[in-house]
Amino acid sequence: MSTSNKRPSRTRQVRPRRDGRIVIRGVERDRPDLRKLSRAVIAMAQAEAEREAQIQHEQKSVQRTAEDASDE
């Protein structure tokens, strides 16, 4: 059985996302795809909230470290 007669697979290979980046490509349509648009907006809001939470966590840990150092 020869493998040269096989057609190449048409499925796309899924690559892992790097740095959590979201790529949006425009496709001209009569009406916008509201489901895709809303998912993109939600993902951006979640990423922003996560960044803010990380900053607050880091600030609290710095304050605790400073308080611990002053107690000694």
HTML snippet that shows the backbone in 3Dmol.js (N, CA, C, O; Angstrom):
<script src="https://3Dmol.org/build/3Dmol-min.js"></script>
<div id="view" style="width:600px;height:400px;position:relative"></div>
<script>
const pdb = `
ATOM      1  N   MET A   1       0.822  -1.168   0.000  1.00  0.00           N
ATOM      2  CA  MET A   1       0.000   0.000   0.000  1.00  0.00           C
ATOM      3  C   MET A   1       0.878   1.249   0.000  1.00  0.00           C
ATOM      4  O   MET A   1       1.740   1.395   0.867  1.00  0.00           O
ATOM      5  N   SER A   2       0.677   2.125  -0.932  1.00  0.00           N
ATOM      6  CA  SER A   2       1.502   3.308  -1.074  1.00  0.00           C
ATOM      7  C   SER A   2       0.872   4.488  -0.331  1.00  0.00           C
ATOM      8  O   SER A   2      -0.341   4.690  -0.382  1.00  0.00           O
ATOM      9  N   THR A   3       1.701   5.252   0.351  1.00  0.00           N
ATOM     10  CA  THR A   3       1.189   6.416   1.080  1.00  0.00           C
ATOM     11  C   THR A   3       1.189   7.664   0.214  1.00  0.00           C
ATOM     12  O   THR A   3       0.673   8.700   0.633  1.00  0.00           O
ATOM     13  N   SER A   4       1.755   7.589  -0.985  1.00  0.00           N
ATOM     14  CA  SER A   4       1.820   8.766  -1.848  1.00  0.00           C
ATOM     15  C   SER A   4       0.457   9.122  -2.432  1.00  0.00           C
ATOM     16  O   SER A   4       0.279  10.241  -2.912  1.00  0.00           O
ATOM     17  N   ASN A   5      -0.509   8.204  -2.407  1.00  0.00           N
ATOM     18  CA  ASN A   5      -1.837   8.482  -2.939  1.00  0.00           C
ATOM     19  C   ASN A   5      -2.735   9.199  -1.940  1.00  0.00           C
ATOM     20  O   ASN A   5      -3.825   9.642  -2.304  1.00  0.00           O
ATOM     21  N   LYS A   6      -2.307   9.321  -0.704  1.00  0.00           N
ATOM     22  CA  LYS A   6      -3.123   9.982   0.310  1.00  0.00           C
ATOM     23  C   LYS A   6      -3.130  11.488   0.082  1.00  0.00           C
ATOM     24  O   LYS A   6      -2.115  12.097  -0.257  1.00  0.00           O
ATOM     25  N   ARG A   7      -4.309  12.064   0.279  1.00  0.00           N
ATOM     26  CA  ARG A   7      -4.417  13.518   0.188  1.00  0.00           C
ATOM     27  C   ARG A   7      -3.924  14.132   1.498  1.00  0.00           C
ATOM     28  O   ARG A   7      -4.055  13.521   2.559  1.00  0.00           O
ATOM     29  N   PRO A   8      -3.363  15.330   1.427  1.00  0.00           N
ATOM     30  CA  PRO A   8      -2.923  15.978   2.669  1.00  0.00           C
ATOM     31  C   PRO A   8      -4.136  16.327   3.541  1.00  0.00           C
ATOM     32  O   PRO A   8      -5.224  16.609   3.039  1.00  0.00           O
ATOM     33  N   SER A   9      -3.923  16.299   4.810  1.00  0.00           N
ATOM     34  CA  SER A   9      -4.992  16.615   5.748  1.00  0.00           C
ATOM     35  C   SER A   9      -5.386  18.076   5.612  1.00  0.00           C
ATOM     36  O   SER A   9      -4.525  18.947   5.487  1.00  0.00           O
ATOM     37  N   ARG A  10      -6.678  18.344   5.636  1.00  0.00           N
ATOM     38  CA  ARG A  10      -7.175  19.716   5.513  1.00  0.00           C
ATOM     39  C   ARG A  10      -7.411  20.380   6.866  1.00  0.00           C
ATOM     40  O   ARG A  10      -7.775  21.555   6.930  1.00  0.00           O
ATOM     41  N   THR A  11      -7.208  19.640   7.928  1.00  0.00           N
ATOM     42  CA  THR A  11      -7.422  20.231   9.238  1.00  0.00           C
ATOM     43  C   THR A  11      -6.253  21.135   9.586  1.00  0.00           C
ATOM     44  O   THR A  11      -5.102  20.868   9.242  1.00  0.00           O
ATOM     45  N   ARG A  12      -6.588  22.211  10.279  1.00  0.00           N
ATOM     46  CA  ARG A  12      -5.542  23.138  10.693  1.00  0.00           C
ATOM     47  C   ARG A  12      -4.881  22.635  11.963  1.00  0.00           C
ATOM     48  O   ARG A  12      -5.530  22.068  12.842  1.00  0.00           O
ATOM     49  N   GLN A  13      -3.602  22.850  12.036  1.00  0.00           N
ATOM     50  CA  GLN A  13      -2.899  22.497  13.263  1.00  0.00           C
ATOM     51  C   GLN A  13      -3.111  23.631  14.258  1.00  0.00           C
ATOM     52  O   GLN A  13      -2.961  24.805  13.922  1.00  0.00           O
ATOM     53  N   VAL A  14      -3.456  23.270  15.464  1.00  0.00           N
ATOM     54  CA  VAL A  14      -3.700  24.261  16.493  1.00  0.00           C
ATOM     55  C   VAL A  14      -2.404  24.520  17.235  1.00  0.00           C
ATOM     56  O   VAL A  14      -1.792  23.612  17.798  1.00  0.00           O
ATOM     57  N   ARG A  15      -2.007  25.763  17.222  1.00  0.00           N
ATOM     58  CA  ARG A  15      -0.782  26.155  17.920  1.00  0.00           C
ATOM     59  C   ARG A  15      -1.158  26.738  19.277  1.00  0.00           C
ATOM     60  O   ARG A  15      -2.163  27.439  19.391  1.00  0.00           O
ATOM     61  N   PRO A  16      -0.377  26.461  20.286  1.00  0.00           N
ATOM     62  CA  PRO A  16      -0.693  27.040  21.599  1.00  0.00           C
ATOM     63  C   PRO A  16      -0.525  28.559  21.550  1.00  0.00           C
ATOM     64  O   PRO A  16       0.367  29.077  20.877  1.00  0.00           O
ATOM     65  N   ARG A  17      -1.382  29.249  22.262  1.00  0.00           N
ATOM     66  CA  ARG A  17      -1.298  30.709  22.291  1.00  0.00           C
ATOM     67  C   ARG A  17      -0.069  31.137  23.068  1.00  0.00           C
ATOM     68  O   ARG A  17       0.278  30.557  24.097  1.00  0.00           O
ATOM     69  N   ARG A  18       0.560  32.135  22.565  1.00  0.00           N
ATOM     70  CA  ARG A  18       1.735  32.679  23.237  1.00  0.00           C
ATOM     71  C   ARG A  18       1.331  33.970  23.929  1.00  0.00           C
ATOM     72  O   ARG A  18       0.699  34.836  23.322  1.00  0.00           O
ATOM     73  N   ASP A  19       1.687  34.096  25.170  1.00  0.00           N
ATOM     74  CA  ASP A  19       1.439  35.296  25.962  1.00  0.00           C
ATOM     75  C   ASP A  19      -0.041  35.653  26.034  1.00  0.00           C
ATOM     76  O   ASP A  19      -0.371  36.797  26.345  1.00  0.00           O
ATOM     77  N   GLY A  20      -0.941  34.718  25.758  1.00  0.00           N
ATOM     78  CA  GLY A  20      -2.365  34.980  25.860  1.00  0.00           C
ATOM     79  C   GLY A  20      -2.870  36.015  24.875  1.00  0.00           C
ATOM     80  O   GLY A  20      -3.900  36.645  25.113  1.00  0.00           O
ATOM     81  N   ARG A  21      -2.173  36.195  23.793  1.00  0.00           N
ATOM     82  CA  ARG A  21      -2.579  37.193  22.807  1.00  0.00           C
ATOM     83  C   ARG A  21      -3.790  36.709  22.026  1.00  0.00           C
ATOM     84  O   ARG A  21      -3.927  35.523  21.727  1.00  0.00           O
ATOM     85  N   ILE A  22      -4.647  37.633  21.712  1.00  0.00           N
ATOM     86  CA  ILE A  22      -5.831  37.338  20.925  1.00  0.00           C
ATOM     87  C   ILE A  22      -5.681  38.051  19.589  1.00  0.00           C
ATOM     88  O   ILE A  22      -5.382  39.244  19.542  1.00  0.00           O
ATOM     89  N   VAL A  23      -5.886  37.328  18.527  1.00  0.00           N
ATOM     90  CA  VAL A  23      -5.769  37.903  17.207  1.00  0.00           C
ATOM     91  C   VAL A  23      -7.158  37.969  16.598  1.00  0.00           C
ATOM     92  O   VAL A  23      -7.885  36.976  16.566  1.00  0.00           O
ATOM     93  N   ILE A  24      -7.516  39.149  16.117  1.00  0.00           N
ATOM     94  CA  ILE A  24      -8.815  39.333  15.479  1.00  0.00           C
ATOM     95  C   ILE A  24      -8.559  39.766  14.048  1.00  0.00           C
ATOM     96  O   ILE A  24      -7.881  40.761  13.791  1.00  0.00           O
ATOM     97  N   ARG A  25      -9.104  39.011  13.138  1.00  0.00           N
ATOM     98  CA  ARG A  25      -8.975  39.351  11.722  1.00  0.00           C
ATOM     99  C   ARG A  25     -10.344  39.744  11.198  1.00  0.00           C
ATOM    100  O   ARG A  25     -11.339  39.067  11.458  1.00  0.00           O
ATOM    101  N   GLY A  26     -10.383  40.825  10.471  1.00  0.00           N
ATOM    102  CA  GLY A  26     -11.653  41.314   9.949  1.00  0.00           C
ATOM    103  C   GLY A  26     -12.085  40.564   8.704  1.00  0.00           C
ATOM    104  O   GLY A  26     -11.281  40.281   7.816  1.00  0.00           O
ATOM    105  N   VAL A  27     -13.355  40.253   8.659  1.00  0.00           N
ATOM    106  CA  VAL A  27     -13.956  39.645   7.478  1.00  0.00           C
ATOM    107  C   VAL A  27     -15.181  40.481   7.144  1.00  0.00           C
ATOM    108  O   VAL A  27     -16.066  40.652   7.983  1.00  0.00           O
ATOM    109  N   GLU A  28     -15.237  40.994   5.939  1.00  0.00           N
ATOM    110  CA  GLU A  28     -16.346  41.861   5.571  1.00  0.00           C
ATOM    111  C   GLU A  28     -17.642  41.049   5.464  1.00  0.00           C
ATOM    112  O   GLU A  28     -17.720  40.056   4.741  1.00  0.00           O
ATOM    113  N   ARG A  29     -18.646  41.502   6.202  1.00  0.00           N
ATOM    114  CA  ARG A  29     -19.944  40.839   6.214  1.00  0.00           C
ATOM    115  C   ARG A  29     -21.028  41.900   6.234  1.00  0.00           C
ATOM    116  O   ARG A  29     -20.769  43.072   6.511  1.00  0.00           O
ATOM    117  N   ASP A  30     -22.237  41.473   5.937  1.00  0.00           N
ATOM    118  CA  ASP A  30     -23.356  42.409   6.001  1.00  0.00           C
ATOM    119  C   ASP A  30     -23.604  42.846   7.439  1.00  0.00           C
ATOM    120  O   ASP A  30     -23.756  44.035   7.722  1.00  0.00           O
ATOM    121  N   ARG A  31     -23.643  41.882   8.333  1.00  0.00           N
ATOM    122  CA  ARG A  31     -23.841  42.155   9.751  1.00  0.00           C
ATOM    123  C   ARG A  31     -22.644  41.612  10.520  1.00  0.00           C
ATOM    124  O   ARG A  31     -22.110  40.561  10.165  1.00  0.00           O
ATOM    125  N   PRO A  32     -22.216  42.312  11.569  1.00  0.00           N
ATOM    126  CA  PRO A  32     -21.082  41.797  12.348  1.00  0.00           C
ATOM    127  C   PRO A  32     -21.466  40.525  13.096  1.00  0.00           C
ATOM    128  O   PRO A  32     -22.622  40.334  13.471  1.00  0.00           O
ATOM    129  N   ASP A  33     -20.484  39.666  13.305  1.00  0.00           N
ATOM    130  CA  ASP A  33     -20.700  38.446  14.069  1.00  0.00           C
ATOM    131  C   ASP A  33     -20.632  38.835  15.543  1.00  0.00           C
ATOM    132  O   ASP A  33     -19.548  38.935  16.118  1.00  0.00           O
ATOM    133  N   LEU A  34     -21.785  39.051  16.144  1.00  0.00           N
ATOM    134  CA  LEU A  34     -21.845  39.552  17.515  1.00  0.00           C
ATOM    135  C   LEU A  34     -21.305  38.550  18.522  1.00  0.00           C
ATOM    136  O   LEU A  34     -20.771  38.947  19.558  1.00  0.00           O
ATOM    137  N   ARG A  35     -21.431  37.276  18.241  1.00  0.00           N
ATOM    138  CA  ARG A  35     -20.909  36.261  19.172  1.00  0.00           C
ATOM    139  C   ARG A  35     -19.379  36.363  19.249  1.00  0.00           C
ATOM    140  O   ARG A  35     -18.813  36.375  20.342  1.00  0.00           O
ATOM    141  N   LYS A  36     -18.719  36.435  18.103  1.00  0.00           N
ATOM    142  CA  LYS A  36     -17.262  36.546  18.102  1.00  0.00           C
ATOM    143  C   LYS A  36     -16.818  37.871  18.715  1.00  0.00           C
ATOM    144  O   LYS A  36     -15.854  37.922  19.478  1.00  0.00           O
ATOM    145  N   LEU A  37     -17.525  38.927  18.376  1.00  0.00           N
ATOM    146  CA  LEU A  37     -17.178  40.242  18.903  1.00  0.00           C
ATOM    147  C   LEU A  37     -17.321  40.276  20.421  1.00  0.00           C
ATOM    148  O   LEU A  37     -16.456  40.805  21.118  1.00  0.00           O
ATOM    149  N   SER A  38     -18.405  39.716  20.926  1.00  0.00           N
ATOM    150  CA  SER A  38     -18.611  39.725  22.376  1.00  0.00           C
ATOM    151  C   SER A  38     -17.573  38.852  23.084  1.00  0.00           C
ATOM    152  O   SER A  38     -17.107  39.209  24.166  1.00  0.00           O
ATOM    153  N   ARG A  39     -17.208  37.723  22.494  1.00  0.00           N
ATOM    154  CA  ARG A  39     -16.179  36.882  23.105  1.00  0.00           C
ATOM    155  C   ARG A  39     -14.846  37.608  23.175  1.00  0.00           C
ATOM    156  O   ARG A  39     -14.115  37.480  24.157  1.00  0.00           O
ATOM    157  N   ALA A  40     -14.528  38.370  22.136  1.00  0.00           N
ATOM    158  CA  ALA A  40     -13.267  39.123  22.125  1.00  0.00           C
ATOM    159  C   ALA A  40     -13.277  40.205  23.203  1.00  0.00           C
ATOM    160  O   ALA A  40     -12.278  40.403  23.895  1.00  0.00           O
ATOM    161  N   VAL A  41     -14.403  40.906  23.345  1.00  0.00           N
ATOM    162  CA  VAL A  41     -14.499  41.965  24.352  1.00  0.00           C
ATOM    163  C   VAL A  41     -14.416  41.376  25.759  1.00  0.00           C
ATOM    164  O   VAL A  41     -13.751  41.939  26.628  1.00  0.00           O
ATOM    165  N   ILE A  42     -15.078  40.258  25.986  1.00  0.00           N
ATOM    166  CA  ILE A  42     -15.036  39.604  27.293  1.00  0.00           C
ATOM    167  C   ILE A  42     -13.618  39.150  27.616  1.00  0.00           C
ATOM    168  O   ILE A  42     -13.157  39.314  28.746  1.00  0.00           O
ATOM    169  N   ALA A  43     -12.923  38.580  26.633  1.00  0.00           N
ATOM    170  CA  ALA A  43     -11.548  38.122  26.855  1.00  0.00           C
ATOM    171  C   ALA A  43     -10.632  39.296  27.197  1.00  0.00           C
ATOM    172  O   ALA A  43      -9.756  39.169  28.052  1.00  0.00           O
ATOM    173  N   MET A  44     -10.829  40.432  26.536  1.00  0.00           N
ATOM    174  CA  MET A  44     -10.018  41.605  26.833  1.00  0.00           C
ATOM    175  C   MET A  44     -10.304  42.110  28.250  1.00  0.00           C
ATOM    176  O   MET A  44      -9.379  42.486  28.969  1.00  0.00           O
ATOM    177  N   ALA A  45     -11.573  42.120  28.655  1.00  0.00           N
ATOM    178  CA  ALA A  45     -11.932  42.578  29.996  1.00  0.00           C
ATOM    179  C   ALA A  45     -11.365  41.638  31.059  1.00  0.00           C
ATOM    180  O   ALA A  45     -10.893  42.095  32.100  1.00  0.00           O
ATOM    181  N   GLN A  46     -11.406  40.341  30.807  1.00  0.00           N
ATOM    182  CA  GLN A  46     -10.846  39.378  31.753  1.00  0.00           C
ATOM    183  C   GLN A  46      -9.346  39.562  31.891  1.00  0.00           C
ATOM    184  O   GLN A  46      -8.811  39.508  32.998  1.00  0.00           O
ATOM    185  N   ALA A  47      -8.667  39.777  30.778  1.00  0.00           N
ATOM    186  CA  ALA A  47      -7.211  39.969  30.823  1.00  0.00           C
ATOM    187  C   ALA A  47      -6.861  41.233  31.599  1.00  0.00           C
ATOM    188  O   ALA A  47      -5.906  41.244  32.376  1.00  0.00           O
ATOM    189  N   GLU A  48      -7.627  42.287  31.392  1.00  0.00           N
ATOM    190  CA  GLU A  48      -7.380  43.532  32.114  1.00  0.00           C
ATOM    191  C   GLU A  48      -7.627  43.349  33.615  1.00  0.00           C
ATOM    192  O   GLU A  48      -6.840  43.822  34.435  1.00  0.00           O
ATOM    193  N   ALA A  49      -8.711  42.668  33.975  1.00  0.00           N
ATOM    194  CA  ALA A  49      -9.012  42.421  35.390  1.00  0.00           C
ATOM    195  C   ALA A  49      -7.920  41.565  36.028  1.00  0.00           C
ATOM    196  O   ALA A  49      -7.550  41.785  37.182  1.00  0.00           O
ATOM    197  N   GLU A  50      -7.411  40.601  35.285  1.00  0.00           N
ATOM    198  CA  GLU A  50      -6.341  39.747  35.806  1.00  0.00           C
ATOM    199  C   GLU A  50      -5.068  40.552  36.045  1.00  0.00           C
ATOM    200  O   GLU A  50      -4.392  40.367  37.058  1.00  0.00           O
ATOM    201  N   ARG A  51      -4.743  41.441  35.119  1.00  0.00           N
ATOM    202  CA  ARG A  51      -3.560  42.295  35.297  1.00  0.00           C
ATOM    203  C   ARG A  51      -3.713  43.187  36.531  1.00  0.00           C
ATOM    204  O   ARG A  51      -2.779  43.334  37.319  1.00  0.00           O
ATOM    205  N   GLU A  52      -4.904  43.782  36.692  1.00  0.00           N
ATOM    206  CA  GLU A  52      -5.137  44.654  37.840  1.00  0.00           C
ATOM    207  C   GLU A  52      -5.046  43.876  39.151  1.00  0.00           C
ATOM    208  O   GLU A  52      -4.486  44.373  40.128  1.00  0.00           O
ATOM    209  N   ALA A  53      -5.589  42.666  39.179  1.00  0.00           N
ATOM    210  CA  ALA A  53      -5.525  41.836  40.379  1.00  0.00           C
ATOM    211  C   ALA A  53      -4.079  41.466  40.696  1.00  0.00           C
ATOM    212  O   ALA A  53      -3.688  41.440  41.863  1.00  0.00           O
ATOM    213  N   GLN A  54      -3.300  41.186  39.685  1.00  0.00           N
ATOM    214  CA  GLN A  54      -1.886  40.846  39.888  1.00  0.00           C
ATOM    215  C   GLN A  54      -1.131  42.032  40.470  1.00  0.00           C
ATOM    216  O   GLN A  54      -0.302  41.871  41.366  1.00  0.00           O
ATOM    217  N   ILE A  55      -1.421  43.228  39.957  1.00  0.00           N
ATOM    218  CA  ILE A  55      -0.757  44.438  40.463  1.00  0.00           C
ATOM    219  C   ILE A  55      -1.128  44.664  41.925  1.00  0.00           C
ATOM    220  O   ILE A  55      -0.263  44.973  42.745  1.00  0.00           O
ATOM    221  N   GLN A  56      -2.421  44.511  42.259  1.00  0.00           N
ATOM    222  CA  GLN A  56      -2.850  44.691  43.645  1.00  0.00           C
ATOM    223  C   GLN A  56      -2.194  43.656  44.559  1.00  0.00           C
ATOM    224  O   GLN A  56      -1.779  43.982  45.671  1.00  0.00           O
ATOM    225  N   HIS A  57      -2.103  42.433  44.098  1.00  0.00           N
ATOM    226  CA  HIS A  57      -1.470  41.375  44.892  1.00  0.00           C
ATOM    227  C   HIS A  57      -0.002  41.703  45.151  1.00  0.00           C
ATOM    228  O   HIS A  57       0.497  41.535  46.264  1.00  0.00           O
ATOM    229  N   GLU A  58       0.679  42.170  44.109  1.00  0.00           N
ATOM    230  CA  GLU A  58       2.097  42.522  44.265  1.00  0.00           C
ATOM    231  C   GLU A  58       2.268  43.689  45.222  1.00  0.00           C
ATOM    232  O   GLU A  58       3.205  43.707  46.020  1.00  0.00           O
ATOM    233  N   GLN A  59       1.366  44.667  45.149  1.00  0.00           N
ATOM    234  CA  GLN A  59       1.455  45.819  46.042  1.00  0.00           C
ATOM    235  C   GLN A  59       1.237  45.401  47.489  1.00  0.00           C
ATOM    236  O   GLN A  59       1.922  45.892  48.385  1.00  0.00           O
ATOM    237  N   LYS A  60       0.289  44.499  47.724  1.00  0.00           N
ATOM    238  CA  LYS A  60       0.033  44.026  49.085  1.00  0.00           C
ATOM    239  C   LYS A  60       1.228  43.258  49.632  1.00  0.00           C
ATOM    240  O   LYS A  60       1.581  43.408  50.802  1.00  0.00           O
ATOM    241  N   SER A  61       1.852  42.437  48.795  1.00  0.00           N
ATOM    242  CA  SER A  61       3.005  41.660  49.268  1.00  0.00           C
ATOM    243  C   SER A  61       4.192  42.570  49.563  1.00  0.00           C
ATOM    244  O   SER A  61       4.972  42.283  50.470  1.00  0.00           O
ATOM    245  N   VAL A  62       4.344  43.656  48.819  1.00  0.00           N
ATOM    246  CA  VAL A  62       5.420  44.613  49.080  1.00  0.00           C
ATOM    247  C   VAL A  62       5.153  45.326  50.401  1.00  0.00           C
ATOM    248  O   VAL A  62       6.078  45.541  51.184  1.00  0.00           O
ATOM    249  N   GLN A  63       3.894  45.697  50.657  1.00  0.00           N
ATOM    250  CA  GLN A  63       3.544  46.362  51.915  1.00  0.00           C
ATOM    251  C   GLN A  63       3.795  45.435  53.100  1.00  0.00           C
ATOM    252  O   GLN A  63       4.323  45.868  54.125  1.00  0.00           O
ATOM    253  N   ARG A  64       3.420  44.163  52.968  1.00  0.00           N
ATOM    254  CA  ARG A  64       3.637  43.205  54.046  1.00  0.00           C
ATOM    255  C   ARG A  64       5.134  43.026  54.322  1.00  0.00           C
ATOM    256  O   ARG A  64       5.556  42.945  55.475  1.00  0.00           O
ATOM    257  N   THR A  65       5.919  42.965  53.261  1.00  0.00           N
ATOM    258  CA  THR A  65       7.377  42.821  53.419  1.00  0.00           C
ATOM    259  C   THR A  65       7.959  44.029  54.137  1.00  0.00           C
ATOM    260  O   THR A  65       8.829  43.890  54.997  1.00  0.00           O
ATOM    261  N   ALA A  66       7.475  45.218  53.780  1.00  0.00           N
ATOM    262  CA  ALA A  66       7.956  46.439  54.435  1.00  0.00           C
ATOM    263  C   ALA A  66       7.552  46.454  55.902  1.00  0.00           C
ATOM    264  O   ALA A  66       8.344  46.863  56.751  1.00  0.00           O
ATOM    265  N   GLU A  67       6.340  46.018  56.217  1.00  0.00           N
ATOM    266  CA  GLU A  67       5.887  45.977  57.614  1.00  0.00           C
ATOM    267  C   GLU A  67       6.692  44.955  58.412  1.00  0.00           C
ATOM    268  O   GLU A  67       7.052  45.213  59.561  1.00  0.00           O
ATOM    269  N   ASP A  68       6.977  43.804  57.818  1.00  0.00           N
ATOM    270  CA  ASP A  68       7.758  42.788  58.496  1.00  0.00           C
ATOM    271  C   ASP A  68       9.177  43.281  58.783  1.00  0.00           C
ATOM    272  O   ASP A  68       9.742  42.985  59.836  1.00  0.00           O
ATOM    273  N   ALA A  69       9.739  44.023  57.853  1.00  0.00           N
ATOM    274  CA  ALA A  69      11.095  44.545  58.034  1.00  0.00           C
ATOM    275  C   ALA A  69      11.123  45.595  59.129  1.00  0.00           C
ATOM    276  O   ALA A  69      12.099  45.682  59.873  1.00  0.00           O
ATOM    277  N   SER A  70      10.062  46.401  59.243  1.00  0.00           N
ATOM    278  CA  SER A  70      10.039  47.448  60.270  1.00  0.00           C
ATOM    279  C   SER A  70       9.808  46.866  61.665  1.00  0.00           C
ATOM    280  O   SER A  70      10.180  47.490  62.659  1.00  0.00           O
ATOM    281  N   ASP A  71       9.203  45.685  61.753  1.00  0.00           N
ATOM    282  CA  ASP A  71       8.960  45.052  63.046  1.00  0.00           C
ATOM    283  C   ASP A  71      10.244  44.508  63.668  1.00  0.00           C
ATOM    284  O   ASP A  71      10.325  44.367  64.888  1.00  0.00           O
ATOM    285  N   GLU A  72      11.209  44.212  62.875  1.00  0.00           N
ATOM    286  CA  GLU A  72      12.453  43.590  63.377  1.00  0.00           C
ATOM    287  C   GLU A  72      13.396  44.573  63.923  1.00  0.00           C
ATOM    288  O   GLU A  72      14.478  44.204  64.378  1.00  0.00           O
TER     289      GLU A  72
END
`;
const viewer = $3Dmol.createViewer("view");
viewer.addModel(pdb, "pdb");
viewer.setStyle({}, {cartoon: {color: "spectrum"}});
viewer.zoomTo();
viewer.render();
</script>
